[in-house]
Amino acid sequence: MNSDTNYIKAIELLQKVSSSEGFLASAQNISNYKRVWARDGVICGLAALASGNEKLIETFKNTLETLAANQHENGTIPSNVMTNGAEKEVSYGGLAGRVDAVTWFIIGICQYAFYKKDADFVSKYDTAIQKCMKLMEAWEFNNKHLMYVPLSGNWADEYITDGYVLYDQLLRVWALKSYNHFANKEAIALKIKNITAQIELNFTPNTVGEKYHERAYTDANIKEFMPCSFSPAGYKTQFDAFANSLVLMLNIGSAEFQKSILNHFGELENQMPMKLIPAFWPPIHETDIDWNLLKNNCKYEFRNYPNEFHNAGSWPMVNGFYGLALVTKNKKQEADLLLKNINKANAIEDYSFYENFNSETKKPNGVPYCAWSAAAAVMLHQSINTNFKFLL
């Protein structure tokens, strides 16, 4: 039995957010978080697999079943589902649909099946997965292997990324690789190769070949890491910590460039008072060209003040994936130090597991008892201490 208090508290929170329909986003009684969310639920499910806790793993299975049961006829996976007795409300997104609900769903199905050594579980949902894959093909629009993602189209739903968003392309690669572990189809392997080639061509420096947007690529002057997105209007060059963590986990780009990404992570981490990486960096200020875009991209209240929320706030969840990237690169000592800092953040106010923190003042922000803040600690703890590995 694990005696680490931080780990125990994280498991307890995942147990508190477990429902018969799946993982809820928070134990706090806030309606929008008392739902089964695709991305939150799958990330909590990954933590369940890492923990080996059978009750949590069963909740993960319930999460996947809830999402599959409410797949739209066109293939979209719900952003979230609220079930309360006879009432049910299914959302496929707010101001825009959520592209990453589809990829997280595929990842979740395949990671569960891999852990259980149950290929039949993938077969059971193969029709749903095929719908997802056809939908992602359609989202390319130009049939050139990268999906076009609307503003507000993923987890950073109040941020400025749109167009060819790095995070979403990488999740698609992970989803396809996970699925092809079971399907073993040459066509899927070729698709993975083509998507990866386009990511490397358009998001890494000094590449040779026809770019999506040659002039904008040249103006972006890519150096140390992959920029967060580009569109016909040009590149947005902020450092996306979640996306660049996936770059390292999926081993995309040259070894030299991946080393450059790791170095950038390290330099940024050392600048931060909490020693946690901000979700995006640098922060956008009122004097910046993208401020109006940021200010207007919220449905209810504005939360993206500089150094907060998506606008350079520090999220334990995002740092959990950075930690997993460190582990994949055999940087366990650095990952262990990062885990200690994640645990310190989660423990603030008697283990309130806040959603995110002001990266400058360290003040907690967002919803407390946030499930995927706990999930980050569990995933990273188990990866470091039990050598648990996900299907990559």
C-alpha positions as CSV (number, residue, x, y, z in Angstrom):
1,M,0.0,0.0,0.0
2,N,1.3,3.5,-0.9
3,S,2.0,5.6,2.2
4,D,2.8,8.9,0.4
5,T,0.2,11.4,1.7
6,N,0.2,13.4,-1.5
7,Y,-0.5,10.3,-3.6
8,I,-3.2,9.1,-1.1
9,K,-5.0,12.5,-1.2
10,A,-4.9,12.5,-5.1
11,I,-6.4,9.0,-5.2
12,E,-9.1,10.1,-2.7
13,L,-10.1,13.0,-4.9
14,L,-10.4,10.7,-7.9
15,Q,-12.6,8.5,-5.8
16,K,-14.8,11.5,-4.8
17,V,-15.3,12.5,-8.4
18,S,-16.2,8.9,-9.5
19,S,-19.8,8.5,-10.5
20,S,-21.8,5.7,-12.2
21,E,-21.4,7.5,-15.5
22,G,-17.7,8.2,-15.2
23,F,-15.3,10.8,-13.8
24,L,-16.6,14.2,-13.0
25,A,-14.3,17.2,-13.6
26,S,-14.4,18.4,-10.0
27,A,-15.7,17.5,-6.6
28,Q,-16.8,21.1,-6.1
29,N,-20.6,21.6,-6.6
30,I,-20.3,23.7,-9.7
31,S,-22.7,22.6,-12.4
32,N,-20.4,22.9,-15.4
33,Y,-17.8,20.7,-13.6
34,K,-20.3,18.1,-12.3
35,R,-20.2,16.5,-15.7
36,V,-18.4,13.7,-17.5
37,W,-15.9,15.5,-19.8
38,A,-14.1,13.8,-22.6
39,R,-10.6,15.2,-22.0
40,D,-10.8,15.5,-18.2
41,G,-12.4,12.0,-18.0
42,V,-9.7,10.3,-20.1
43,I,-6.9,12.0,-18.3
44,C,-8.4,10.9,-15.0
45,G,-8.7,7.5,-16.6
46,L,-5.0,7.4,-17.5
47,A,-4.3,8.1,-13.9
48,A,-6.7,5.3,-12.9
49,L,-4.7,2.9,-15.1
50,A,-1.4,4.1,-13.6
51,S,-2.8,3.6,-10.1
52,G,-3.9,0.0,-10.7
53,N,-7.0,0.8,-8.5
54,E,-9.7,-1.4,-9.9
55,K,-12.6,0.8,-8.8
56,L,-11.1,3.8,-10.5
57,I,-10.4,1.7,-13.6
58,E,-14.1,0.7,-13.6
59,T,-15.0,4.4,-13.5
60,F,-12.7,5.0,-16.5
61,K,-14.6,2.3,-18.4
62,N,-17.9,4.0,-17.4
63,T,-16.5,7.3,-18.7
64,L,-15.7,5.8,-22.1
65,E,-19.1,4.1,-22.3
66,T,-20.9,7.4,-21.5
67,L,-18.9,9.2,-24.2
68,A,-19.5,6.5,-26.8
69,A,-23.2,6.2,-26.0
70,N,-23.6,10.0,-26.7
71,Q,-21.5,10.2,-29.9
72,H,-23.2,12.4,-32.5
73,E,-24.3,10.8,-35.7
74,N,-21.6,12.8,-37.6
75,G,-18.9,11.3,-35.4
76,T,-18.2,14.0,-32.8
77,I,-17.6,12.9,-29.3
78,P,-19.3,15.0,-26.5
79,S,-17.2,17.7,-24.9
80,N,-19.2,16.8,-21.8
81,V,-22.3,14.9,-20.6
82,M,-24.4,15.7,-17.6
83,T,-26.6,12.9,-16.3
84,N,-28.8,13.6,-13.3
85,G,-31.5,11.0,-12.8
86,A,-34.0,11.4,-15.6
87,E,-32.2,14.5,-16.9
88,K,-29.4,14.4,-19.5
89,E,-27.6,17.2,-21.2
90,V,-25.0,16.6,-23.9
91,S,-22.7,19.3,-25.1
92,Y,-20.4,19.1,-28.1
93,G,-18.8,22.4,-27.3
94,G,-19.7,26.0,-26.5
95,L,-18.7,28.8,-28.8
96,A,-17.1,26.1,-31.0
97,G,-16.9,22.3,-31.1
98,R,-14.1,20.5,-29.3
99,V,-11.7,18.8,-31.6
100,D,-9.7,17.1,-28.8
101,A,-12.8,15.3,-27.4
102,V,-12.5,13.0,-30.5
103,T,-8.8,12.3,-30.1
104,W,-8.9,11.8,-26.3
105,F,-11.8,9.3,-26.8
106,I,-9.7,7.2,-29.1
107,I,-6.7,7.4,-26.8
108,G,-8.9,6.4,-23.9
109,I,-10.4,3.3,-25.5
110,C,-7.0,2.1,-26.7
111,Q,-5.1,2.8,-23.4
112,Y,-7.8,0.9,-21.5
113,A,-7.6,-2.0,-23.9
114,F,-3.8,-2.0,-23.7
115,Y,-3.8,-2.1,-19.9
116,K,-6.4,-4.8,-19.8
117,K,-4.8,-6.8,-22.6
118,D,-8.3,-6.8,-24.2
119,A,-8.3,-6.2,-27.9
120,D,-12.0,-7.0,-28.0
121,F,-12.7,-3.7,-26.2
122,V,-11.3,-1.8,-29.2
123,S,-13.3,-4.0,-31.5
124,K,-16.5,-3.2,-29.5
125,Y,-16.0,0.5,-30.2
126,D,-14.5,0.2,-33.7
127,T,-17.5,1.7,-35.5
128,A,-17.3,4.8,-33.2
129,I,-13.6,5.0,-33.7
130,Q,-14.0,4.8,-37.5
131,K,-16.5,7.7,-37.4
132,C,-14.0,9.7,-35.4
133,M,-11.2,9.0,-37.9
134,K,-13.4,10.0,-40.9
135,L,-14.3,13.2,-39.1
136,M,-10.7,14.1,-38.6
137,E,-10.0,13.5,-42.3
138,A,-12.8,15.9,-43.1
139,W,-11.4,18.5,-40.6
140,E,-8.3,18.7,-42.8
141,F,-10.4,20.5,-45.4
142,N,-7.4,20.6,-47.8
143,N,-6.4,16.9,-47.5
144,K,-2.9,17.9,-46.6
145,H,-2.8,15.9,-43.3
146,L,-3.1,18.6,-40.7
147,M,-6.5,19.3,-39.1
148,Y,-7.9,22.9,-39.1
149,V,-9.1,23.7,-35.6
150,P,-11.5,26.6,-34.8
151,L,-10.8,29.2,-32.2
152,S,-12.0,27.8,-28.8
153,G,-11.7,24.3,-30.3
154,N,-9.8,22.4,-27.6
155,W,-8.9,22.4,-23.9
156,A,-7.5,25.9,-24.1
157,D,-10.9,27.1,-25.1
158,E,-10.5,30.7,-24.1
159,Y,-7.0,31.2,-25.6
160,I,-5.9,32.5,-29.0
161,T,-4.8,29.3,-30.8
162,D,-6.6,28.4,-34.0
163,G,-6.0,27.0,-37.4
164,Y,-3.3,24.3,-37.5
165,V,-3.0,24.0,-33.7
166,L,0.1,21.9,-32.7
167,Y,-1.6,20.2,-29.7
168,D,-4.4,18.8,-31.8
169,Q,-2.1,17.4,-34.5
170,L,-0.1,15.7,-31.8
171,L,-3.1,14.2,-30.1
172,R,-4.2,12.8,-33.4
173,V,-0.8,11.1,-33.9
174,W,-1.1,9.6,-30.4
175,A,-4.7,8.5,-31.1
176,L,-3.8,6.9,-34.4
177,K,-0.7,5.2,-33.0
178,S,-2.7,3.8,-30.1
179,Y,-5.4,2.5,-32.4
180,N,-2.9,1.0,-34.9
181,H,-1.3,-1.0,-32.1
182,F,-4.5,-3.1,-32.4
183,A,-5.5,-2.5,-36.0
184,N,-2.0,-2.9,-37.5
185,K,-3.0,-1.3,-40.9
186,E,-0.5,0.0,-43.4
187,A,-2.8,2.8,-44.4
188,I,-2.9,4.1,-40.8
189,A,0.8,3.8,-40.4
190,L,1.2,5.8,-43.6
191,K,-1.2,8.4,-42.3
192,I,0.8,8.7,-39.1
193,K,4.0,9.2,-41.1
194,N,2.4,11.9,-43.3
195,I,1.0,13.8,-40.4
196,T,4.3,13.6,-38.5
197,A,6.1,14.8,-41.6
198,Q,3.9,17.9,-41.9
199,I,4.3,18.7,-38.2
200,E,8.1,18.5,-38.6
201,L,8.0,20.5,-41.8
202,N,5.8,23.3,-40.5
203,F,6.7,23.5,-36.8
204,T,10.5,22.9,-36.7
205,P,13.3,25.2,-37.8
206,N,15.2,25.1,-41.0
207,T,13.2,22.5,-42.8
208,V,13.3,21.8,-46.5
209,G,10.1,21.3,-48.4
210,E,6.8,23.0,-49.4
211,K,5.3,24.6,-46.3
212,Y,1.6,25.4,-45.7
213,H,2.5,29.1,-45.4
214,E,6.1,29.7,-46.5
215,R,6.2,33.4,-45.8
216,A,4.6,33.1,-42.4
217,Y,7.0,30.2,-41.6
218,T,10.0,32.4,-42.4
219,D,8.6,35.3,-40.3
220,A,8.0,33.0,-37.3
221,N,11.7,32.3,-37.1
222,I,11.3,29.0,-35.2
223,K,14.2,28.2,-33.0
224,E,14.0,26.4,-29.6
225,F,10.5,24.8,-29.6
226,M,7.5,24.2,-31.8
227,P,5.1,27.3,-31.9
228,C,1.5,26.8,-30.7
229,S,-0.3,27.3,-34.0
230,F,-0.5,28.9,-37.4
231,S,-3.3,29.9,-39.8
232,P,-3.7,31.9,-43.0
233,A,-3.0,34.9,-40.8
234,G,0.4,33.7,-39.7
235,Y,2.0,31.9,-36.7
236,K,1.2,32.3,-33.0
237,T,4.6,31.7,-31.5
238,Q,3.9,31.2,-27.8
239,F,5.4,28.2,-26.1
240,D,2.6,25.6,-25.5
241,A,3.8,23.4,-22.7
242,F,1.2,20.7,-23.2
243,A,1.9,20.4,-26.9
244,N,5.7,20.4,-26.5
245,S,5.4,17.8,-23.8
246,L,3.6,15.6,-26.4
247,V,6.3,16.3,-28.9
248,L,8.8,14.8,-26.5
249,M,6.6,11.9,-25.5
250,L,5.9,11.0,-29.1
251,N,9.5,11.5,-30.1
252,I,8.8,13.9,-33.0
253,G,11.6,16.0,-34.5
254,S,15.3,15.5,-34.4
255,A,17.1,14.5,-31.3
256,E,18.9,17.8,-31.4
257,F,15.6,19.7,-31.6
258,Q,14.1,17.7,-28.8
259,K,17.1,18.5,-26.6
260,S,16.5,22.2,-27.4
261,I,12.8,21.8,-26.2
262,L,14.0,20.2,-23.0
263,N,16.4,23.0,-22.4
264,H,13.7,25.6,-23.0
265,F,11.5,23.8,-20.5
266,G,14.3,23.9,-17.9
267,E,15.1,27.5,-18.4
268,L,11.4,28.5,-18.1
269,E,10.9,26.3,-15.1
270,N,13.8,28.0,-13.3
271,Q,12.1,31.4,-13.9
272,M,8.9,30.5,-12.2
273,P,8.3,31.2,-8.5
274,M,6.4,27.8,-8.1
275,K,8.9,26.0,-10.3
276,L,5.9,24.9,-12.4
277,I,5.7,25.5,-16.2
278,P,3.0,27.9,-17.4
279,A,0.5,26.5,-19.9
280,F,1.5,29.1,-22.5
281,W,4.4,31.6,-22.5
282,P,4.9,34.5,-22.6
283,P,1.7,36.1,-21.2
284,I,-0.4,38.3,-23.5
285,H,-0.8,41.9,-22.1
286,E,-3.2,44.7,-23.0
287,T,-0.6,46.3,-25.2
288,D,-0.1,43.1,-27.3
289,I,-1.7,42.6,-30.7
290,D,-3.6,39.5,-29.6
291,W,-5.2,41.1,-26.5
292,N,-8.6,41.8,-28.2
293,L,-8.8,38.3,-29.6
294,L,-8.1,36.9,-26.1
295,K,-10.4,39.4,-24.3
296,N,-13.4,38.5,-26.6
297,N,-12.9,34.8,-26.5
298,C,-15.0,34.0,-23.4
299,K,-18.6,33.0,-23.1
300,Y,-19.3,34.0,-19.5
301,E,-16.5,35.8,-17.6
302,F,-13.0,36.9,-18.6
303,R,-10.4,34.8,-16.8
304,N,-7.3,35.2,-19.0
305,Y,-5.5,38.0,-17.1
306,P,-1.8,37.9,-17.6
307,N,-0.1,35.0,-15.8
308,E,-3.5,33.4,-15.1
309,F,-5.7,30.6,-16.6
310,H,-4.6,29.8,-20.2
311,N,-2.7,33.1,-20.4
312,A,0.5,31.8,-18.7
313,G,-1.2,30.4,-15.7
314,S,0.4,27.2,-14.2
315,W,-1.7,24.1,-14.3
316,P,-0.7,20.9,-12.3
317,M,-2.4,18.9,-15.1
318,V,-0.1,20.4,-17.8
319,N,2.9,19.9,-15.6
320,G,2.0,16.3,-15.1
321,F,2.4,15.7,-18.9
322,Y,5.7,17.7,-18.8
323,G,6.8,15.2,-16.1
324,L,5.8,12.3,-18.3
325,A,7.9,13.8,-21.1
326,L,10.9,14.0,-18.7
327,V,10.4,10.3,-17.8
328,T,10.3,9.3,-21.4
329,K,13.6,11.1,-21.9
330,N,15.2,9.3,-18.9
331,K,15.2,12.5,-16.8
332,K,13.7,10.9,-13.7
333,Q,15.6,13.1,-11.2
334,E,14.1,16.2,-12.9
335,A,10.7,14.5,-13.0
336,D,10.8,13.7,-9.3
337,L,11.6,17.3,-8.5
338,L,8.7,18.4,-10.7
339,L,6.4,16.0,-8.9
340,K,7.3,17.5,-5.6
341,N,6.4,20.9,-6.9
342,I,3.1,19.6,-8.3
343,N,2.3,18.1,-4.9
344,K,3.1,21.4,-3.2
345,A,0.6,23.2,-5.4
346,N,-2.0,20.5,-5.0
347,A,-1.6,20.6,-1.2
348,I,-2.3,24.4,-0.9
349,E,-5.3,25.2,1.4
350,D,-5.4,21.7,2.8
351,Y,-5.2,19.8,-0.5
352,S,-7.6,21.9,-2.5
353,F,-6.2,20.6,-5.8
354,Y,-6.8,24.0,-7.6
355,E,-7.2,24.0,-11.4
356,N,-4.4,26.5,-12.0
357,F,-2.2,29.2,-10.3
358,N,-1.0,32.7,-11.1
359,S,2.5,31.9,-12.3
360,E,3.8,35.2,-10.9
361,T,2.0,35.6,-7.5
362,K,1.4,31.9,-6.9
363,K,-2.2,32.7,-6.1
364,P,-4.6,29.8,-6.8
365,N,-7.2,30.2,-9.6
366,G,-10.1,28.4,-11.1
367,V,-12.0,25.5,-9.6
368,P,-10.8,23.7,-6.4
369,Y,-10.9,19.9,-6.1
370,C,-10.1,19.7,-9.8
371,A,-9.9,16.0,-10.8
372,W,-7.2,16.3,-13.4
373,S,-4.9,18.2,-11.0
374,A,-5.0,15.0,-8.9
375,A,-4.6,12.8,-12.0
376,A,-1.4,14.6,-12.9
377,A,0.2,13.7,-9.6
378,V,-0.9,10.1,-9.8
379,M,0.3,9.6,-13.4
380,L,3.7,11.1,-12.7
381,H,4.1,9.4,-9.3
382,Q,3.5,6.0,-10.8
383,S,5.6,6.6,-13.9
384,I,8.6,7.5,-11.6
385,N,8.1,5.0,-8.8
386,T,6.6,1.9,-10.6
387,N,7.9,2.5,-14.1
388,F,4.3,2.5,-15.4
389,K,4.2,3.2,-19.1
390,F,1.4,4.3,-21.4
391,L,0.9,3.1,-25.0
392,L,2.8,5.6,-27.1
